[in-house]
Amino acid sequence: MNGLFSLVPLIVFIPFAGVLINVFFGRALMPTRDSKGPGVIASIMAGTSFLIAVLMFLALLGHPEGVDVPFLTWINIPTGERTLFVPWTFKVDTLSSVMMLVVTGVGTLIHVYAIGYMHGDIEEQIHARHLSQEEALDFKRRRFSRFFTYMNLFLGSMLILVTGNNFLMMFVGWELVGLCSYLLIGFWFDDPVKGWANSGAGSKAFIVNRVGDFGMLTAIFLIFWTFGTLQFDEVFARAECMVSHPQAECLMLTAPLSIEGEATAEGEAEGEHAIGPLTTPVESLPFRPAFGVVVTVITLFLLLGATGKSAQIPLFVWLPDAMAGPTPVSALIHAATMVTAGVYMITRSHVLYALAPASGTVVAIIGAATGFVAATIAVGQFDIKRVLAYSTISQLGFMVAAAGLGAYVAAIFHLATHAFFKALLFLGSGSVIHGMEHGHHALAHHGHHDEGAEPFDPQDMRQMGGLWGRMPLTALVYIVGALTLAGIPPLAGFWSKDEILLDASRENPLAYVLLTVAAFFTAFYMGRQVWMVFFGTPRTEAAAHAHESPPLITTPLVILAILSAIGGAMNLPFGRLHFLAEWLHHSVAGAHVPAPGEGFSLQVAGISTGLALIAILLSYLVYGARPLQAGQRDPLAVTGPIFTFLNRKWYWDELYQAIFVAPYNRLAKFFAESIDWSFWHDFVHDSILTQAFNGWAAILSQPVDMGVVDGAVNGIAEMISGTSEGLRKVQTGYVRNYALAVALGVVLILIFLVVRFLP
């Protein structure tokens, strides 16, 4: 079975093979507008990667401590006393296997869904651009193949991130998913109506994430400067060693070391230097202050990176704008790939955070505050996808808070269940949007439209209503996802969120209160969304004429609904059912396997469930009992500035506009107009360089060139001309003159000879 580990490089290379196939042959795979060749190829590649992830899981059952599978030596640079040695090695352990299964499993379902969704989405673009049949075919070939090229690239990049055995490989995947998010969020950059908004959303995501990436890079530099290596096992072993041993000895350590354990047998067999086991808890060791400061700084910079990728305060503002991308992109970013990278990175770096408890507290508070803030903002949104976007930010706050509390099992547990129900909700919202657009076009085809109605927006929940009767399957699975997100037992979200709340109640009361309030708002805004979208009567003709999506779209929804319902079974808090905790314990030293009865609190579960039910009941009283009518204001608008505050997202964008964007634009304008144009171009170029050049050119051209150079040349020419004019006169053309000249020459020669040779 261990031989299966050698297959792990394929989990990355197969999606990249899909990228190459679609780049070079994608258009050829679409002979007609109904062809779906690029999507099929991309889905097959994603599914094959999922199969390999399953094989890695099976191989780990017999070898749970995991292995590092070397592929090639990537970087080997001597740097004085140390060598920057970074191999491209795949790390297969229980933590990476969970991430591989989530990324490839949910990613495959999203790929399949995207085949049906993008077929309709591209047709919408063709209709908006009024393309001819020939232009439409060429447009669809280019965009369909390009979209699935990006999707496979995104999947492969995330797999690089979670399978690397060192921080630099992680950072390569980290940057690649950032690039892919930019490409996919701004996929419709040339949309006739929203093109600028779409490209701006992609740029915003890219720029905000660069701020977080600065923190990540700084942490990586500090890690190499401190530990002399970037490989996870060596960094963590040396970090633990430096707590109580001289740095020189620890820098020689290459065998993995744990707080409770000892150096690996492999390292001892190879004669590698190993420090004895550390049996004393970290809290009671003589922690050296300087080293403690360094580790704290490293972990805080890692947190800055996580706030970018996993959309936490203060760098969460890019994620709602990411809704500009096609719905499958939203699902892939928010559920399975990019936004979970920060949670994975903190969990992978658990040893460093264990040595920096202050950083762990900061992580927990940042996560809990983000969970609370985003949950309140979601209450005031009308865009169906934007509600889910703030929901994602909030749920990521739960995960980050759990990781900061040291509850790594709860963090990864919620990461996995969240991937199921959030992918379900995003894809379900895409099905709703697809149905609304179909209803709108059906009206346009028959020449009907809503008189005096607002401009049609298929994502505005105020224009929906009554979709239960028109899209029953989508409504059913969407409600399953909503209840799972709300934390209603026995669905998966209840178990994972309750585990986080339980750990927070024991470790950090402030985080517990914030997360509990966030859980209440979560249930409320999901109830509000369900009542507004699926119940009541249609508020527009488009909603009245909506229809159910095709099986290519609804089948992944059904599978995700089943996973959302039963996914909590991977880590039930009863008896010996903590499967995920026992699984992660092999690779995450901080993964705690609770004793029987320790992993569940009836009080915590009862409070969270009771609050969720109250929130759903309250949402029914506000939105369900008296359904919203066409043109009616949101009932919460009676709260005045409170609802406006939530609808305007706590004015975060306005605050950043005032503090960062506007000053940056003014500074950029100053540099562009005053420094570059007025000073550098007008003054330096025109006044100094141009006038000086013209002055010197005038001097060189008139006195020097024309006076001296031309004068000398012309004078010589005139002298030669005058001489030749004089000599020309002796050329008479008469023979007698030439004979006389010869005779005179002979006489002169004779005189010279007589004078020269006679005494």
N, C-alpha and C positions, 0 to 999 in steps of 0.2 A: 504493500500500500504506500510505503514511503516514496517509492519511485514516482508516484503521482505528483510529488512536489516539483519535479523537473518540468512539468507542464505550465507552471505559473507564468513564465514570460508571455505565453500565448494570450493570457487574459488582457494584456495591454496591446499586443501586436495585432490581434484580430480586429479590434475596432479601427486601428490605424490602417489595416488592410482595406476595410470598408471605406475609409476616407479616400484612399488612392483609387479604388475602383470607381467611386462616384465622381472623383475629380476628372478622371480620364475617360470613363465610359458611361457616366451617368446619363448624359443626353441621349446616347445611343440606346439606352435601356427604355426610352420613352418614345416609341414610334407614333403613338397617338396621345391625345389629351387625357384619355382615361387610363393610360398605362401608369403603373405604380412601381416600376422596376427599382429605382433608387431607394425607395422606402422599404421594399422587400429585402434588398441587399443589406441595408443598414440594420434592419430588424433581425435578420439572420445572424449578423455579426454580433449584435448585442446579446441575442439568445445563446450563441456559442460561448461568449464570455461568461454568461450566467452558468452554463453547464460546467465550465472549468472552475468557477467559484464553488459549485456544489462538490466537485471532485476534491478541491482543496479542503472543504469542510469534512468530507469523508476521510481524507488522509490524516487530518488533525485528530480525528477520533482515536486513532491508534498512536498518535505522537503529539499530544496536546501542548507540549512545551514549545512546539513550533520550530521552524528552521529558517535559515537565511540561504537563499539560492543565488549564488553568484552568477552574473551574466557577463560582465566585462569590467575592466579597469577604466574608469571614466576620467578621473583627474588624479595626477600623481606629481605634485610640485613641491620640491624642497623649499622650506621657508626658514632658513637659519637653523635653530635648534630643533624645529619641528617640521613635519612634512604634511602638506595638505593632501591627504589620500582619501579620495571619495570614489568607492566602487559603485557601479550600477548593480546593486544586489537587491533582490526581491525578498521582503520579509513576510513570511507566512506564519502567522500566529493566530490565536483565537480572536484578538481584537481586529486585526486586518481582515480575517475571514468574515466577521459580521459585516464589516463595511463593504467587502466585495459582494456579499450576497445581497445586501440592500441596494447598492448602486446598480448592479447588473440586473437584479430581479425586477425592481421597480422601473429601472431604466428601459428594460425590454418591453414592458407593458406600455410605457409612454411612447416608445418608438412605434409599436403596432398601432396605438391610438392615433399617432401623428400621421400615419398613412391616410386614414380617412379624413382627419381634420384638415390637414394641409391641402388635400385635394379640393375641399370646399373653400378654404381660405384663399388659395391662389385664384380660384374661379371668381371670388369676390373682387380681387384686385384687377383681374382681366375685365370684369364688368365695369369697374370704376374708371378704367383707362380707355374704354371703348376701342379695344384692339381688334384688328381684323383676324380672320381665322388663322392665317399664316403667322401673324405676329403673336397671336395668343398661344399657338403651339410652341413657338420658339421661346416665349416668355415662361411658359410653364416648365419646359424642359430645363431651362437655366435655373429657375428658382427652386423647383422641386429637388433637383440633384444637389444644389448648393445647400439647401436646408438640411438634408440628411447627411451631407458631408460634415457640416458643423455639429450635428447631433452626435455622430460617431466620434468626432474629435473631442467633444465635450466628455463623452463617456470614457474614452481612453485617457484623457488628461486626469480625470478624477481617479482613475485606477492607478496611474503613476503616483498620485499623491498618497493613496492609502497603502500602496505596496512597497514604497521605498523604505530602506533600512537606515536612512540618515536624513538629517535636516535639509541638506541641499537637494536631494531627490524630491523630498516633500515640497520644497519651494518651487522646483520646476513644475510639478503638477499644480501647485498653488497658483503660479502665474499663468499657466495654460488655461485653467478654468476661468481665470479673470479675462483672458483674451476671448475665450469662447462666449462668455456672457456678453461681452461687448458686441460681438458679431451677431449673436442671436437676439439680444434685446433690441438692437437697431436693425433687425432683419428687413423691416419695411421702411428703410430710411428714405425711400423715394415714393412713399405713399402720397397720392395726389392731395390728400387733406391733412394727414397727420405726420407727414414726412419729417418735418423739422422737430416735432415733439418726440418722434421715435428715435431719431439720431441723437437728440439731446439727452434722452433717457440712457442710451448706451454710453454716451460720453460721461454722463454723471456717474454711472456705475463704475466705469473704468477709472475716473479720477479719484473718487472717494476711496476706492479700494487701493489706489496707489498710496494713500496716506497710511492705511493699515499695513501695506507691504513694506513701507519704510520701517515700521516697528518690527516686522518679521525679519527683515534683513539685518537690522541692528542687533537683534537677539542672536541671529546666526553668527554674526561677527564676534559678538561677546562670548558665545559658546566656544568657538574655536580658540579665541584668545585665552580663555580660562582653562579649557580642558584639553586643548591640543588635538581635538578630533571632532567630527560631526556625526559619527555613527551612534545611533541611539544607545545600544548596549554599552559602548565604551563611555559615552558621556554620562550615562546614569550611574555606571559603576564608579567612575572617578568622582562624580559628585558626592555619592554616599561616602566614598573613602576620604574625601577631603574634610569631612566633618570632624574627624578626630585624628587624622594622620598627616604627616608632612606632604606638601604639594608635590615635591620631587618624587616621592615614592608612588603617589597616586597617579602621576602622569605616565608611569611605567606600566600601570595596570591596564590590561586589555581584556581580561576575562570578566564576564558579567558578574556583578555582585549585588546582592539585595540586602536590605536592612536586617532581615531576619536570617538570610541564607549565607552562602559561602561561594567562593569562586568556583566556576564550572570545572568539571573534571577534564574537559577538553583543554582548557587553558593551562591547567597544571601539567597535563601530559605533554604539552608542547614546551614546557619550561618557562612559560610566561610568568612574569612577576605577579603575585597575588597577595593581597592583604587578607589577614584573617577575618573571620565572620564578625559582623557587627550585631551583637545580640542585644545591645542596649537601645531602647527607643530613641528616636531622633530628638525628642523634646528634652531628654535628660543628658544628651551628649554635650561636651564642652564646645559649643558651636562658635567658631571663630568669627568675630564681627565683620571683618573685611570680606570674607567669603560669603557670609550671610547677605551683605549688601549687594554683592555681585549677583548672586542667585535671585534675589528679589528684583533687581533691575532687569535681569534676563526675562524672568517670568512676566513682569509688567509689560515689557516690549512684546512678548508673545501674546499677551492679552490684547494689546493694541492691534496686532495682526488679526486676532480673532474677532474683534469688534468690527473690522472691515468685512471679512469674508462671511461671518455669521450674523452680520447686521445687528450689532448691539449699540447701545448708547456709547459714544456720540456719533458713530458712523453708520447708523441704520437708514439714513435718509435716501439711500440709493434704491433700496429694495422695493418700495411701493411703485417707483417709476419704472421698475423692471417689467411691470405689467404691459408695457408697450410692445413687448415681444409676443409672438403667437402663443396661444395657451399651452401647447406642449412644452414650450420653453419655460413658461412659468412653473409648470409642474416639475420639470427636470431640475431647475435651479432651486426651487423652494422645498422640494420633497426629498430628492435622492442624491443630489450632488453638492453643488458649490457651497450652499449655506451650512451644510453639516461639517465642512472642513475645519472650521474653528473649534467645534466641539471635539472632533477627532484629535486635533493637534494638542489641545489641552489634556485630553485623556492620555494620549501617547506620552506627553511630557509630565506625567503624574509624579515621577520621582523628583523632578525639580520643584514642582509645586508643594510637595510634601516637605521640602527643605526651606520653603518660603511661605510660612503660614499667613503672613500679612497679605501676600499676593492672592492667596486663596480666598481670603475675606473680601478683598476688592473684587475679585471675579464673581463671588456670590452676590454681592450687593449690586454690581453692574447688571448681572443677569436678572435678578429679581426686579430691579427698577425698570429694566427694559420690558420685562413681562407685563408689569403693571401699566406702564405708559402706553405701550402698543395696544393692549387690550382696551383701554379707554378710547383711544383714537378710532379703533375699528367700529365702535358704537355709532360714530357720526358719519360714516362713509356710505355712499350710494352706489358706487361701482362694485359689481359683484366680485370682481377679481381683486380690487383694492381692499375690500374687507378681508379677504383671504390672505392678502399680502401682509397686512398688519397682524393678522392671526399668526402667520409664520414667524414674524419678528417676536411676538409674544411667546410662542412656544419654544423658540430658540432661547429666549430668556430663561425659561424653565430648565432647559438642558445645560446652559452655561452656569446657571446658579447651582445646579446639582454638581457639576464638575468642580466648581469653586469650593463647595462644601466637602469635597472628597467622595461624594456619592457617585462614583464613576459608573457603576452598574446601572443606577437609575438614569443617568444621563444617556448612556448608550441604549438602554431599554426604550426610553422615550424617543430617542432618535429613530429607532427602528419602527416603532408603532406610528410615530408621526409621519414617517415616509409613506406608510400605507394609507392613512386616512387623509393626509393633506394632498397626496397625489390623487386620491379619489375625489376630493372636493375641487381641486383645480381642473381636473379632467371633466368632472361633472359640470362645472361652470362653463367649460368650453362647449359641452353638449347643449347647455341652455342657450349660449350665445349663437351656436350653430342653428338651433331651432328658431330663435328670434329672427335671425337673418333670413332664413328660409321663408318665414311668415311675411317679412317685409317685402321680399322680392316677389312673393306670390301676389301680394297686393299691387306692387308696381307693374307686374306683368298684365294684370287685369285693369290697370288704369285707375286704381283706387288709392286714396291716401287720406290720412287724418287731417281734417280741416282745422287749421289753427293749432295743430299739435306742435310740441317742441321738436327740434331736429332729432331724427331717429338715432338713438344710441343703444345698440344691442346689449351693452353691459350695464346700463342704468336700471337698477332694481325698481325704480319708480315707474318704469315703462313695462314692467312685467306683470305678474299676478295671474292666478288661475292656471298655471302650467301643469298642475298635477293631472288634470284631465286630458291634457294634450301630450305630455311627455311622462307617462306614469313610471316607466322603468328608471329614467334619469332621476325623477323625483324620489323614488324609493331608495335608490343607492345613495343619493345625496343626503337624505335624512339620516341614513345609517352613518355616513361620514360626519354629519353635524353632531349627532348624539355621541359619537366616539370622541370627537374633539371636545365636547362639553363635559366629558368625564362621567358619563352615565354607565353604571355597571350593568352587565358584566362585559361591556365592550373593551377593546384593547386600551383605549385612551384612559380609562378609569384606573387600570392597574399601574400603568407607567407614570401617570401624573400623581397618583396617590403615593407612590413610592418616593417621588421627589418631595412632596409635601411632608411626608413622614420624616425624611432625613432633615429637612429644613426646620421642622418643629423641634428636633433634638439638638441641632447645631447652631442655628441662627434665627432667633425669634423675629427679627426685622424682615429677613428674607421670607420667612413663613407667612407673615401677615401680608406682605406685598403680593406673594404668589397666590395666596388664598383669595384675595380681592380680585386678582387677575383672573382666577378661575371662575369667579362669579360673573365678571364681565364677559368672559368667553362664552359661557352658556347663554347669556343674554343676547349678545350680538349674533350668535348663530341661530337662536330662536327668531330674532328679528329678521334675519335674512331668509329663513325658510318660510315664514309667514308672508313676507313681501313677495317672494318669487313664486311659490307654488300654490298658495291658497288665495281665497277671495275670488274676485272676478278679474278678467283681463283688463288692464288699464290702457291698452293700445290695441289697434287692429292687428299689429304684428304679433303680439302675444296671443290674440285670439286665433290666429292662423298658424301658430307654431306647430311643429310636428316632431315626433320622436326621431332620434338620430339613428343612423344605420348600425348594423351589428359590429362593424369594424371599430366603431366608437364605443358602443355600449358594452361589448364583451370585456374589455379591460376594466371597465367600471365595476362589473359584477365580480370579477376576480378580486379587485382591490377592496370591495365591500366585504367579501368573505374574510380576507386577511385582516381588515379592520375589526371585524367582529371577534375573530378567534386569535388574533396576534398576541394578545396578552398571555396566552398559555405558555409563552416561552420563558416567563419568569413569575409564575404565580407565587404569592407569599405564604403558601401553606406547605407544611411538612417538608418533603424533599423535592419540591417542585421549583426550586430556584435554579432552573437549568442555566439561564444566562449568567447568573452570578458565578456558578461553578465553572462555566465555560470561560468567562473573562478572567477568573482568578489566575489562570495559567500565564497570562501575559500582562496583567495589570495588578501590580502588587497591592494597590489600594482597593482592589475589588473585594468587598466584604461579602462573605457568604453568611447570611443571618441564621441564627439558631432557630429551631422551631418556635413559632409564635412571635419572634422578634421582628419579622418583616412586615407586620400588619398591625395597625392600630384602629380599632373600631371607632374611636373618638375622632381621629383625623379623617378617616374615610367618611364617617357620618356627617361631619361638618362640611366637607367639600361636596359630598353628594347632595346634602340638604340645600346648600347654597345654589348648586346647579339647578336643582328642581325648582327652587323659588325663582331663580332668574328666568327659567323657561316659562314658568307660569306668568311672571311679570311681562315677558315679551308677548305672551298670548293675550293678556289683558290689553296691552297697548296696540298690538298689530294684528292679532288674530281675531279677537272678539269683534273689533270694529275695523275691518280690512280697509287699507288705504284705497282711496278713490283717485281716479285720474285727475291730475292737477292739484291734488290736495297736498298741503305741506306735511312734512314729517311730524307725527304727534309729539316727538321730543322737542320740536322747535319752540314749544311753549316755555321751555326752560331758558330761552333767550340766549344770553352770552355763554352759558355753559355749553349748549349744543353747538353754537358757533365756534367755541374754543376747541371742541372735539373735532368738528367738521374741518377746521383749519389746521388740524394735526398739531395742536399745542403751539402753533406758529413756529415749528422747528425750521421749516424752509425759509420763512421770513426772517427768522433770527440768523440763520446761516447766510442769507442774502445780505443782511445788514452788516454782519461781523466779518464775513470772509469774501463773499462773491462781489459785493459792491466795492469794497476797498481794493480788491484785486483788480477789478475792471477799471477803477479809477487809476490805479497804479500802472496798469497795462496801457491805458490811454495816455497817461503822462509820458511813459517811456516811448510809446509809439509816435505820439504827436510832438511832444516837447523835446525829448531827448533824440529820438531817431530822426524825426522829420525836420523840426525847426532847428535844432542844434547841429546834429550830425550831417543832415542833408543840406539844409539851407546855409548854415553858417560855415561848418567845416568844409563841406564839399564845394558849395557855390562861392562863399565868400573867401575862404582861405585857399583851398586847393585850386578851384577853378580860376580865381583872379590871379593867384600867384603863378599858375601855369600860363595864363594869358600874358602876364607881365614879362615873364622870362621868355616866352615865345616871341613877344614883340622885340625884346632886346636881341635875341639870337637871330631873328629873321631879318631885322633892319640893319643895325650897325655891324653885327658880326657876320651874318650870312651874306647880305647884299653888299655891305661896305668892304669888309676884309676879304672874305672868301671869294665872292663874285668879283670884287675889284682886282684882286691878284690874278684871278683866272682871265678876266677880261683884259687886264694890262698886258699880260703875256701874249694874249691873242692879238692885241693891237700892234705890239712890237713885232711879232712874227709877220703880221699882215703888212706893216710898213717896210720891213726888210725885204719881204718877197716882192713888194711893189717896186722897190728900187732895183732889185736883181732882175726883175722882169724886163726892164728897159734894155738890158744887154742882149736879150734874145730878139735880134732884129730879123732873122730869117735870111740874111745875105751871106753867101759863101765867103766873099772877100773880107767881111768883118770877122768871120770865124778864123780865116787864114791869118789875118793880122794878129788876132789874139793868140794863135798858136806860135807865131813868130816871136811875139813879145814874150811869151812864156819860155821859149827856147833861149832867148837873150838873157832873161832873168836867171835861168838855171846856169848858163855859162858864167855869168858874173858871180854867182854864188860859189861855183866850183873854183874859179880863179882866186877869189878872195879867201876861200877856205883852205885850199891846198898849196898855193904858191907862197914861198917865204917872203 
